[in-house]
Amino acid sequence: MSYFYGGYDHLALEVIAGTDLPVPSPRTPIGYYVRASTSCGRWNTTIKAAKADYSVSWTETLNIHGTPLTFLQWCMPKIFRTSEPIHLEIRAIYDSGPEPVCAFETTFQQLLGRDGQSITLPAINDQGISLTLNINTTPHAPSSSPEQTRPRERNVVIFGETGSGKSSFVNRIAQHLLAETSNDAHGCTSTPERYPVEISDGKYVLIDTPGLNEGHAGTVPDSEAKELLKSLLRELMSSRSDDIGLLVYCVHRAAQPHIFVKAYDKFSSGICNNKVPIILIVEGWKTEQDMQSWWNINGKKCRSLGMHFTNDPDDVTLGVAEPNDFLRNLIATHYSA
């Protein structure tokens, strides 16, 4: 089915605060964050610590959207555009990973009716917990417009085959176990999910995507995963979006360039028209030395196939960085503002 990509439900959802969170016992979480989910993806706030009264203040905007509409649906927005549900969760983050605290349910229809106003949602299980939001449905202006009122998001799109380390990459950049990982052939990421991170005083949004080349019995069949990635890239490349400043292509250490060139050609060369810088991350890389060793064997093959990565050691000078900073430095260095 063809979709009209201009027909998304866009919503600037400012997450203000959560109140009356339960007293954690026996562990104390590192902090809390809010996850918003639609059928088109997931959006997360940054992690914030709770105050003495067990409230959390985020005051952070999530620019969320619903599913792309068919042309017929776009022509009849009152029927189709507002009934899609939005699921919100407050999650606690521990050293072992996140755990849900409470959930909230609403719809685009409910929030669109409060444009320019705030709304307080009670938790589904009626624990006395509430979540306060501000609603703004006015699309943000393009970067060239003087009417732009908010900083543009620095989007980093991460893609690759199932099991190539995409979610592990997110966790290393975020420095928390936010994204679920798996050791088997089935992927953990079922829909594009956004994670805000801060690197060298710069704020970025990492977008984890479903794994490619997974069988029909997997989490997301290959054809569907490719359609999700294409839709995401087209949306971000559109004139009314925040664009993409970096692509991160994750591959298995044993993968051969003549195999992973196919996805490079489809997404980096095809949809992004070689306009977005792309870096290659090989499963198991931890240091510059690891990267250099892999490129010594495979770099010439990549270049002969027309793949040009901005972190190719032939094109950049490797610095000296601690292993924990290696991948974070790659993002900050190669992101195109």
C-alpha positions in Angstrom: 0.0 0.0 0.0 1.4 3.4 -0.9 1.5 6.1 1.8 1.2 9.9 1.6 4.3 10.9 3.5 3.2 14.4 4.1 0.2 13.1 6.1 1.7 12.4 9.5 0.1 13.4 12.8 2.8 15.6 14.3 2.7 16.5 17.9 5.2 18.5 20.0 4.7 16.8 23.3 6.4 18.7 26.1 6.8 16.3 29.1 6.7 18.6 32.2 6.7 16.4 35.3 5.7 13.2 37.0 4.4 13.4 40.6 3.9 11.0 43.5 6.2 8.3 42.1 6.4 5.2 44.4 9.2 5.1 46.9 11.8 2.6 45.4 12.7 -0.3 47.6 15.2 -1.8 48.2 17.1 -0.3 45.3 17.4 3.4 44.4 17.2 4.0 40.7 19.7 6.2 38.9 16.9 8.2 37.5 13.6 8.2 35.6 12.6 8.8 32.0 9.4 8.9 29.9 8.8 6.7 26.9 6.1 7.7 24.4 5.0 5.0 21.9 2.8 5.1 18.8 2.4 2.5 16.0 5.1 4.4 14.2 7.9 4.5 16.8 9.1 5.2 20.3 10.4 8.4 21.8 12.3 8.8 25.1 13.2 11.7 27.3 16.5 12.1 29.0 17.1 10.5 32.4 16.4 12.8 35.4 16.8 12.1 39.1 13.8 12.3 41.4 13.4 15.1 43.9 12.9 14.7 47.7 9.1 14.6 47.2 9.4 11.8 44.6 8.5 14.0 41.7 10.6 14.3 38.5 10.9 17.4 36.3 11.8 16.9 32.7 10.4 20.0 30.8 11.5 18.3 27.6 9.8 18.2 24.2 9.2 14.9 22.2 8.4 15.5 18.6 6.2 12.5 17.9 4.1 11.4 15.0 1.7 8.7 14.1 1.5 6.3 11.1 1.8 7.6 7.6 -1.6 8.0 6.0 -2.9 6.8 2.7 -3.9 9.6 0.3 -7.6 8.8 1.0 -7.1 9.0 4.8 -5.2 12.3 4.4 -8.1 13.8 2.5 -10.5 12.9 5.4 -8.5 13.7 8.5 -11.6 13.9 10.9 -12.2 10.2 10.3 -8.7 8.8 10.3 -6.1 11.2 11.8 -7.0 11.4 15.5 -8.0 8.0 16.9 -4.5 6.5 17.1 -3.5 5.7 20.7 -0.4 7.0 22.4 1.1 4.9 25.2 3.3 6.6 27.7 5.4 5.1 30.5 7.5 6.4 33.3 10.5 4.1 33.6 13.2 3.8 36.3 16.8 3.1 35.1 19.1 0.9 37.2 22.6 -0.4 36.5 20.9 -3.6 35.2 18.6 -1.7 32.9 15.2 0.0 32.8 12.1 -1.1 34.7 8.5 0.3 34.1 7.0 2.3 37.0 3.6 3.2 35.6 1.8 3.7 32.3 -0.6 6.2 30.8 -2.9 6.0 27.8 -4.2 8.7 25.6 -4.9 9.4 21.9 -4.0 12.0 19.3 -7.6 13.1 19.5 -7.4 13.9 23.2 -4.2 15.7 22.9 -5.0 17.6 19.7 -8.0 19.0 21.6 -5.7 20.6 24.1 -3.4 22.4 21.6 -1.5 25.1 23.5 -2.6 23.9 26.9 -1.4 21.5 29.5 -3.0 18.2 30.5 -2.4 15.9 33.5 -2.9 12.2 32.9 -3.5 9.7 35.8 -1.7 6.4 35.8 -3.7 3.4 34.4 -3.4 1.4 37.6 -4.5 4.4 39.7 -1.5 4.6 41.9 -1.9 8.3 42.5 0.9 8.9 40.0 0.3 11.6 37.4 2.1 12.9 34.3 1.8 16.6 33.2 2.2 17.4 29.5 2.1 20.6 27.4 0.6 20.2 23.9 1.7 22.0 20.7 0.5 20.9 17.3 2.1 23.7 15.2 4.8 22.1 13.0 8.2 23.5 13.5 9.6 25.7 10.7 12.4 24.5 8.4 16.0 25.3 9.4 16.1 28.2 6.9 13.0 29.8 8.3 13.2 32.8 10.7 10.1 31.4 12.4 12.0 28.5 13.9 11.4 28.5 17.6 13.2 25.4 18.9 16.7 23.9 18.3 16.7 21.3 15.6 17.3 17.7 16.8 20.7 16.2 15.8 19.5 12.9 14.5 21.8 9.9 14.2 20.2 6.9 12.4 21.6 3.5 13.3 20.9 0.5 11.0 22.2 -2.9 10.1 21.5 -6.6 10.2 19.9 -8.3 13.2 22.6 -9.1 15.8 25.1 -6.6 14.4 25.3 -4.7 17.7 23.0 -1.7 17.0 21.3 -1.7 20.4 24.6 -2.4 22.1 26.0 0.6 20.3 23.2 2.7 21.6 23.9 1.6 25.2 27.6 2.4 24.9 26.9 5.8 23.6 24.1 6.5 26.2 26.3 4.9 29.0 23.2 3.2 30.3 21.5 -0.1 29.4 18.5 1.6 27.8 18.1 -0.5 24.6 17.2 -4.2 24.9 19.9 -6.5 23.4 19.9 -10.2 22.3 22.5 -12.9 21.8 20.4 -14.9 19.4 19.3 -14.5 15.8 16.1 -12.7 16.7 16.2 -8.9 16.9 15.0 -6.9 19.9 14.1 -3.7 18.1 10.6 -3.9 16.6 10.1 -0.2 15.7 12.3 2.9 15.4 13.2 4.2 18.9 14.8 7.5 19.7 17.2 8.0 22.6 18.5 11.5 23.5 22.2 11.5 24.5 24.8 14.2 25.4 28.3 14.0 24.0 30.9 16.7 24.6 28.2 19.2 25.6 26.3 18.5 22.4 22.8 16.9 22.4 22.0 14.2 19.9 19.1 11.8 19.2 20.1 8.2 18.5 17.5 6.4 16.4 17.7 2.6 16.7 16.0 0.7 13.9 14.7 -2.9 13.4 17.4 -5.3 12.2 17.6 -6.1 8.5 17.7 -9.6 6.9 15.6 -11.3 9.6 13.5 -14.2 8.5 9.6 -14.3 8.5 9.7 -15.9 12.0 11.8 -13.1 13.4 10.7 -10.0 15.4 10.3 -7.9 12.2 10.5 -9.6 8.8 13.1 -8.3 6.5 10.7 -6.7 4.0 8.9 -4.8 6.8 12.2 -3.7 8.5 13.4 -2.2 5.2 10.1 -0.4 4.7 10.3 1.0 8.2 13.8 2.2 7.6 12.9 3.7 4.2 9.9 5.5 5.7 12.1 6.9 8.5 14.8 8.2 6.2 12.4 9.8 3.8 10.6 11.5 6.7 13.8 12.8 8.2 15.1 13.9 4.7 11.9 15.9 4.0 12.1 19.7 4.1 9.8 19.9 7.1 11.9 17.6 9.3 15.0 17.9 11.4 17.1 16.0 8.8 19.9 13.5 9.5 23.4 14.5 10.5 24.9 11.0 10.5 24.2 7.4 9.5 25.7 4.6 11.5 26.0 1.3 9.6 26.5 -1.7 12.0 27.9 -4.9 10.5 29.0 -8.3 11.8 32.7 -8.8 12.2 32.6 -11.8 9.8 30.5 -9.9 7.2 32.2 -9.4 3.8 32.0 -6.0 2.0 30.4 -7.6 -1.1 27.5 -8.6 1.2 26.8 -5.4 3.2 27.2 -3.1 0.1 23.6 -3.9 -0.8 22.2 -2.0 2.2 24.7 0.8 1.7 23.5 1.3 -1.9 19.8 1.1 -0.9 19.8 3.5 2.0 22.9 5.7 2.0 23.4 6.1 -1.8 19.7 5.5 -2.8 17.4 7.3 -0.3 19.9 9.7 1.2 21.6 10.4 -2.1 25.1 10.3 -0.5 24.3 13.6 1.2 24.6 12.2 4.8 27.9 11.2 6.2 28.0 7.6 7.2 30.3 5.7 9.5 30.9 2.0 9.7 30.8 0.2 13.1 31.9 -3.4 13.2 30.7 -5.7 15.9 33.4 -6.0 18.6 35.2 -2.7 18.0 36.3 -1.2 21.2 39.4 0.9 20.3 41.0 2.7 17.4 43.4 -0.2 17.1 40.5 -2.6 16.5 39.2 -0.3 13.8 42.6 0.0 12.1 43.1 -3.8 12.1 39.7 -4.4 10.4 40.3 -1.7 7.8 43.7 -3.1 7.0 41.9 -6.2 5.7 38.7 -4.8 4.3 39.1 -1.1 3.6 40.3 -1.6 0.0 37.4 -3.9 -0.8 34.9 -1.4 0.6 36.3 1.5 -1.5 36.4 -0.7 -4.7 32.7 -1.4 -4.2 31.9 2.4 -3.9 31.4 2.5 -0.2 33.0 5.5 1.4 32.8 5.8 5.2 34.0 9.0 7.0 35.7 7.0 9.7 37.9 5.1 7.2 41.4 5.5 8.7 42.7 6.3 5.2 40.7 9.5 5.4 41.1 10.5 9.0 43.8 10.7 11.6 43.2 8.4 14.5 43.6 10.0 17.9 44.2 8.5 21.3 41.1 7.9 23.3 40.1 5.7 26.2 38.0 2.7 25.0 34.8 4.1 26.7 35.1 7.3 24.7 36.0 5.8 21.3 32.5 5.4 19.9 31.2 8.6 21.5 34.0 10.5 19.8 33.1 9.0 16.5 29.6 10.5 16.8 30.9 14.0 17.8 33.6 14.0 15.1 31.7 12.9 12.1 28.2 14.4 12.7 27.4 16.9 10.0 25.6 20.0 11.5 
